[in-house]
Amino acid sequence: MSGSENKKGNLKNLLLSLRPPSRNPQRCYSREVAGQARNDGSAGAQYAPAGKSTFLFGLLDMSSALSSFAAIAVGLAVGFLVLLISNPHDAAMGFITLLTSGVSDLKNAGQVLYFATPIIMTGLAVAFAGKTGLFNIGASGQFIVGAYCAILVGVRCAFLPGILLCPAAIVAAIIAGALWGALPGLLKAWRNVNEVISCIMMNYIGMYLVNYLIILTVYDQRRNITMAAPAHANVPTWGLENIFRVGNSPSSANGGIFIAIAAALIIYMILEKTVFGYEIKACGFNKNAAEYAGINSRRGIIMAMAISGALAGLGGALLYLSGAGKGIDVVDTLAQEGFNGIPVALLALNNPIGVIFSGLFIAYLTVGGFRMQLYNYAPQAVDMIISIIIYFSAAALLIKGFLQKIGKREKKTRPKGGDDK
């Protein structure tokens, strides 16, 4: 066995030791104990879980996906009650519109993909940092810095052919986002500065810096936004404009959704299948134990924040190079896409694959929120419903944590021999 494989095995054992109790307590004892149990039948009863705990451990085996679905269902129900209170006459039709507009026609379905692309990326940014025990609330600043660099390259390097210009703009956004995310990581690693505080500061620094640089470089005075990048700088649509359309009116769907899905799969592979993923997750579970195992926690923190920032920066490029005519507004307002990534990550429980589906869900509600205006509901009503869903999702996590603590307590106090009757 190679040194790399030994290192990966040791790190995996470390993580297994840091995980919560096994979902199947009957398999927690060693193979030697299991062999003894088969031979004389004495050890099995000693290490088997008490009968009264069977139901509790069944609750702990509850799927995280089911928890999120339950939070969504309860959140939607409470949201309907709020709509009913605010406008009883149109509450039913407004709620039906919210739930069906995203699939009412192919154009709206394409708009779901368009709105989902940037928040999947910012959701991945928050989720990746969360896996390492960090809360990246700076995705908004990383997003807008990456978006500016993508537009800058797209506008000022328009002489490049399309096969080079679009990748160059995307790479510029990734590098800019990574650098902007690495700064709070450096402060956290070397001076133990709370990443929430430094990320909030970097959000505002990024916003004001981008506004200043836009006026100097790519400012469109007529519209008070950035100049439009040339068509060959935009992300290819890869035929989606021919699928998601109604008559002669295409949606804004483009190949960015495939890039976002690919990014989620890559992040999943990094976290679950690589030594680096084991290292940064070990730092997130228990920094002291990770350092004792020889892991450089400072390097892990900096790299985690840099990768998180790179993902948010990529999201900025995918939105503003989508060919939808959207530009960065020169206003003193933080990019909302960065903050929308937080509920996406929370709803997915920081799972990269789950981020894809939670991002699509939030985008689906966003499209429905626009259509709800036909029934005199403000689009902010959707934000309220999403907030309710997140609150119930957090409540589900609290209940799950409470059950885990009870499970640990009962496991420590269960009898050493014999089954409970």
N, C-alpha and C positions, 0 to 999 in steps of 0.2 A: 504494500500500500504506500502511495506517495505521501510526501510531507503535506501537500495541499489537501489531500483527502483526509489525513489524520487531523489537520487543523479544522476542517469542516465538520468532521465527526465530533471533535471535542466541543466545538461551538454549539453544535446541535444538542449535545448532552447538557450543556450549560443552559440553553434555552428551555429544554424540557424540564430542568430543575426549577426554572423560574416561572413556569406556567402555572395556572391554577390547577387544582386537583383534577385528576383524570376524569373524563366523562364516564368511564366505565371502571368504577372502583374495584371490581372483581379482578382486574388485570394489573393492579398496582403492585402486587407483591412480586418477588423475583422468581426466576425459573426454578431455582433450587427449592424454594418454598412450595411452588406448584408441584414439583416432583414429589416432595415429601407428602403433600396432600393426596396425591394419587396413590401413594404407597400405603399410608396408614390412616388417611382420612382425618388427621388431627389438625393440620395447619390450615386447611381450607376454611374451617369455621372461625379460626382465630382472625384471619385476614379478610374474611368476607364482610360486606357491609351489613349493618343491622337491618332487620326486616322493616322496622318502622321508618328507615331512611330511604327506602326504595322509591317512594313517591317523590320525595324531595330531590333525589338525584335524577329522577325522570324530568322534573322541572328544569334542573340545571342543564339537561340535554336539549333544551328548547333551542331551536335554530334561530340564529341571529336574523335571518331573512324573515322568519315568521314574526319576530319582534317588530321589525320595521313595517311589515304589512299591517300588523295590528295598530301601530301608531298612525299609519296613513288612514286606515279606516276610521278610527276614533277621531282623528283630526278633521277629516272631511265631514263627519257627522256634526262635530261642534261648529265647523265653519258654516254648515247649512243653517244651524240654529242662529248664528250671527246674521246671516243673510235674511233669515225669516224675521228677525227683530227689526232690522234696518229698513226692509222693504217687503212686507208680507205678500203684497199682491204679485210681485214678479220673482219671488224667491225660488219657486220651483223651476220656472223656465231659466232663470239665471244659473241655477245650479246644474241643470241639465246641459246648458250651453257650456259651462265650465268643463264638464266631463266628456263632452262629445266633440267640441270644436277642433281638437287636435287631429281627429280622424274624419272630420266631416267631408273633406275632399283632399285630393293629392297635394294641392298647393299648401294647405295648412299643415299637412303631414311633413312637407318639406321645410316649412318654417319651424317646426319642432326640432328638426335636425340642425337647422341654422342656429337657433337659440341655445341648443344643448351643447354645441361644440366648445364655446369659450368656458362655460361653467363646468364642463367635464374636466377641462384642463386645470382650472383653478381649484376644483374639487380634488383633483389628484395632487395638486401642490399642498393643500391643507392635509390631506390624508397621508401623504408620504412623510411629512414632518411629524404628524401625529403618531406614526409607527415608531418614531424614535423618541417619543416622549416630549416633543416640542409642539407648541401651538403657533403656527405661522399665520398670524393675523395680518401679515404684510403682503398678502397676495395681490391686493389692489395696487400698491406701488410697483411691485414687480411686473404686474400685468401691463400697466400704462407705460413703464420704461421700455419694456419689450416691444409694445405696440409702436411707440415712437421710433425706435431704432429700425423696425421693419419698414415703416413708412419712409423714413429718411433714406434708407438704402434703395427702396423701390423708386423713389422720386429722383434722387440724385445720381443713381447708377442706372438710369433707364437705357443707357447705351449698351448694356449687357444683353445678350440674347435671352429669351424667355426660359430656356432650359437651365440657365445659370442665375438669372435675376431672382426668381421666386425662392430657390433654395438659399441664395445668399441673404435675402431679407429674413428668411426664417431663422437661419443660423445666427444672424445679428441679434434677433430678438431673444433667442435662447441664451446667448452669451451675456447680453445685457441683464436679463432676468436673473441669471445665475450669479452675476457679480452683485446685483442689488440684494439678493437673498443671502449671499455669503457674508455680507457686512454684519447683520445681526448675529449670524453664526459665529463669526470671529469674536464679537463682544461677549457672547454667551460662553464660548470655549475658554477664552483667556482672561476675562474679567468677571465672569459669572453674572453679566447683566441680563436681567429678565428679558427673554425674547419678545414678549408681548409689548413691553414698553419700547424697545428699540424698533420693532416692526411698525408700531403706530407712528413713531417719529419718521421712519423711512417712507411711510405712505405719503405724508405731507411734503417731505422733502422731494420725493419723486414727482408729486403732482405739480408743485411750483416750478421745479426744474424743467419738467417737460413743457409746461406752458411758456416758460421763458425761451427755451430752445426752439419751440415751434415758431414763435414770432421771428426768430433769427434765421430760420432755415427753410421751413416748408409751410409758411402761413398763407392761407387764402383769405384775403381781407374781405371779400364780398360775403363770405359765409361764416367767418370767424371760426374756421376749422382748418385742419391740415389739408394740403393739396391732395388731389386724388392721384393715387399711384397708377401708372400705365397698366393697360389690360394684361400685358404679358408678365406683370409682376404679381398678379393675383393667383391664389390657389386654384388649380384646375377644377372644373366642375365634374369631370369624368362622367359625363352623360346624365348627371342627376337632374339637370335643368330640363331634360326631355321627359323625365319620369314624373317629377313632382311639379306639376303645372295644371292649370285649368284654362283650356283654350290657348290663347296667345299670351297668357299671364303666367310666367314661370315663378317658382319660389326662389328663395335665396340660398337653397341647399347647395353645397359644394363638397369638394373632396376633403375639406377640413374634418368632417365627421369621421372619415376613415383614419385620418392621422391621429385624432383624439383616441379612437378605439385602440389603434396600434400602440399608442403611448401607454394606455392603461394596461395592456397585455405585457408590455415590456417592463413596466414598473412592478407588475405582479411577479414576473419571472425573476427580477432582481431581488425582490424581497423574499421570495420563497425558494429560489433555486441556486442562489449564489452565496459564497462566503461573505461577501460585502453585505448582502442583505441580512445574514445572520448576525454580523457584527453590529450593524446599526440598530437592529431590533433588540439585541442584547443590551445596548446602551439605553434604549428606551425602557426595557423591563427593569433593569437594575444597573445603574451606572457603576456602582462600587464593585459589584460582582463581575461586570464586564472588564473593568480595569484589572481586577485580580486575575482574570483569565488571560491577561496580556493584550487586551484590545485597547487601542488608542482612542479613548472616548472623545478627545478634542477633535481629532480628525473626523470621527463619525459625525459629530455635531455640525462641523463646518460643511462637510460634504452633503449631509442631509439637507441643510438649509440652501446650499447652492443648487442642488438638484430640484428642490421644491421651487426655488425662484425660477429656474430654467423652465419648468413646466408652466408656471404662470405666465412667463414671458412668451412662451410658445402660444399660449391661449390668446394673448394680445395680437400676435401676428395673424393667427387664423381668423380672428374677427375682422380686423381692419384690412386684410388682404383677401376678403371674401368676394369682392366684386359687387357688393350690395350698395356701394356709394356711401358707405359710412366713413366718417372722419373723426379725429379726436377734437372735441370741442374745447376751445380755450376758455375754460371756466374753472372757478375754484371749487371743484367738486370731485371727490374721490371716485374712482371707477367702481361702479356698482358690481360689475362682474366678479371682482375680487372678493367682495363680501358674500356674494351669492354662492361662492365655492364652499363657504363654511357649512351651510345647511346641507349641501350636496354630500360633503364628506361625513357629517354627523349622521345623516340618514343612512349612508352606506356603511357606517361603523368603521370607517377608515379602510375599507376593503377596496382595492383598486378596481376589481371587476364590478363590485357593487356600485362604485362611483358612476360607471357607464349608465346603469339603469336609474339611479337616483337623479343623475343629470337630465336624462330623457324625461323623467317624471316631472321635475321642476319646470323644464321647458314646455312640457305638455300643458301644465297649469298656466304658464305664462301666456301661451297662445289662447287658451280659453278665457283668460282674464281680459284680453283685448276685446274679445267678442261679447263679454258680459256688459260692456258699455252700452250695448243696444238696449239693455234693461235698466239703465240709469245707475249702474254700479261703477264705482271708480276702479281702475286697474289695481289700485293699492289693496283692494279686497283680497286679491290673490296672495299678496305678501302677508296679509294677516292670516290666511288659511295655512300658508306654508309655515309661518311661525308657530301656529297651533300644533301642526304636525311634528315640528321639531321638539316642542315642549313635551309632547307625549312620547316621542322617541327617547328623549332624555329620561323621562319617568320610567320607561321600560328598562333602560340601562341601570337605573337606581335599584329597581326591583330585582333585576338579575344579580347585581352586586350584593344585595341584601341576602338573597338565597344562597349565594356562594359562601358568604360569611357563616350562615347557619350550617351549611354543609360541612365546612371546615371544623366548626365547633362540635358537631355531632360525631364527626369522624374521630376527633381526639378523645371524646368521652364514651365511645361505644364499648361494650364489654369485650374482654379478651377472648372469651371462649363461649361457644354455643350461639345459636340463632335466637333472636327474640321471637316470641310467639304472639 
